[in-house]
Amino acid sequence: MKSHVRTVASVLVSLFFVTVGTLRLKAQIVNGIRAHLDHSFVIGNTTLPPGEYTFRMVDNTDLSMMTATSENNKVSVDFIV
């Protein structure tokens, strides 16, 4: 009986900490994300050619806007997320 109570208590304590931890977590993109795209794709009304792109959050937009920039910096498109 004591081992059963200990098991239940440890599970409840673990669930408490997991629940508290998840409430404090926020998924945010801090660094740029690099991607190789083998096909053209559309952002808004702009069609971008295949290639290497970096996606990053735009500063001072309250995490509501991103930019996609090609590897050679020829193409850059901002979009709302």
DRENDO-1510 file (C-alpha; in Angstrom, 1 decimal, always signed):
<recs>
REC; n; res; u; v; w
REC; 1; MET; +0.0; +0.0; +0.0 .
REC; 2; LYS; +2.8; +2.4; +0.8 .
REC; 3; SER; +4.5; +1.9; -2.5 .
REC; 4; HIS; +1.2; +2.5; -4.3 .
REC; 5; VAL; +0.7; +5.8; -2.4 .
REC; 6; ARG; +4.3; +6.8; -3.3 .
REC; 7; THR; +3.8; +6.0; -6.9 .
REC; 8; VAL; +0.6; +8.0; -7.1 .
REC; 9; ALA; +2.2; +10.9; -5.2 .
REC; 10; SER; +5.2; +11.0; -7.5 .
REC; 11; VAL; +3.0; +11.0; -10.6 .
REC; 12; LEU; +0.8; +13.8; -9.2 .
REC; 13; VAL; +3.9; +15.9; -8.4 .
REC; 14; SER; +5.3; +15.3; -11.8 .
REC; 15; LEU; +2.1; +16.3; -13.5 .
REC; 16; PHE; +2.0; +19.5; -11.4 .
REC; 17; PHE; +5.5; +20.5; -12.5 .
REC; 18; VAL; +4.8; +19.7; -16.1 .
REC; 19; THR; +1.6; +21.7; -16.1 .
REC; 20; VAL; +3.3; +24.7; -14.5 .
REC; 21; GLY; +6.2; +24.5; -16.9 .
REC; 22; THR; +4.0; +24.4; -20.0 .
REC; 23; LEU; +2.1; +27.5; -18.9 .
REC; 24; ARG; +5.3; +29.4; -18.8 .
REC; 25; LEU; +6.6; +28.2; -22.2 .
REC; 26; LYS; +6.2; +30.3; -25.4 .
REC; 27; ALA; +7.3; +29.1; -28.8 .
REC; 28; GLN; +9.3; +31.9; -30.3 .
REC; 29; ILE; +11.6; +32.0; -33.3 .
REC; 30; VAL; +14.7; +33.8; -31.9 .
REC; 31; ASN; +17.2; +33.0; -34.7 .
REC; 32; GLY; +16.7; +32.8; -38.4 .
REC; 33; ILE; +15.5; +29.6; -40.0 .
REC; 34; ARG; +17.4; +28.5; -43.1 .
REC; 35; ALA; +15.6; +26.4; -45.6 .
REC; 36; HIS; +16.4; +24.9; -49.0 .
REC; 37; LEU; +13.3; +24.9; -51.2 .
REC; 38; ASP; +13.3; +22.8; -54.4 .
REC; 39; HIS; +10.3; +24.4; -55.9 .
REC; 40; SER; +8.9; +27.9; -56.3 .
REC; 41; PHE; +6.5; +29.1; -53.6 .
REC; 42; VAL; +4.1; +32.0; -53.0 .
REC; 43; ILE; +4.1; +34.6; -50.2 .
REC; 44; GLY; +1.2; +37.0; -50.5 .
REC; 45; ASN; +1.1; +37.9; -54.2 .
REC; 46; THR; +4.8; +37.3; -54.8 .
REC; 47; THR; +6.1; +34.1; -56.3 .
REC; 48; LEU; +9.6; +33.2; -55.1 .
REC; 49; PRO; +12.0; +30.9; -57.1 .
REC; 50; PRO; +13.6; +27.8; -55.7 .
REC; 51; GLY; +16.7; +28.2; -53.6 .
REC; 52; GLU; +18.1; +28.8; -50.1 .
REC; 53; TYR; +16.1; +31.2; -47.9 .
REC; 54; THR; +16.3; +32.5; -44.4 .
REC; 55; PHE; +13.1; +33.2; -42.5 .
REC; 56; ARG; +13.3; +35.5; -39.5 .
REC; 57; MET; +11.1; +37.6; -37.3 .
REC; 58; VAL; +11.0; +41.4; -38.1 .
REC; 59; ASP; +12.2; +43.5; -35.2 .
REC; 60; ASN; +9.7; +45.7; -33.3 .
REC; 61; THR; +6.6; +44.0; -34.8 .
REC; 62; ASP; +5.5; +42.2; -31.6 .
REC; 63; LEU; +6.3; +38.9; -33.3 .
REC; 64; SER; +3.6; +39.5; -35.9 .
REC; 65; MET; +5.7; +39.8; -39.0 .
REC; 66; MET; +8.4; +37.7; -40.7 .
REC; 67; THR; +10.7; +38.2; -43.6 .
REC; 68; ALA; +11.9; +35.6; -46.2 .
REC; 69; THR; +15.3; +36.5; -47.7 .
REC; 70; SER; +17.1; +34.6; -50.5 .
REC; 71; GLU; +20.6; +33.5; -50.0 .
REC; 72; ASN; +22.1; +36.2; -52.3 .
REC; 73; ASN; +19.8; +38.9; -50.8 .
REC; 74; LYS; +18.2; +39.5; -54.2 .
REC; 75; VAL; +14.7; +38.6; -53.0 .
REC; 76; SER; +13.1; +39.7; -49.7 .
REC; 77; VAL; +9.4; +39.5; -48.8 .
REC; 78; ASP; +7.7; +40.5; -45.5 .
REC; 79; PHE; +4.6; +38.7; -44.4 .
REC; 80; ILE; +2.2; +38.6; -41.4 .
REC; 81; VAL; +2.2; +35.6; -39.2 .
</recs>
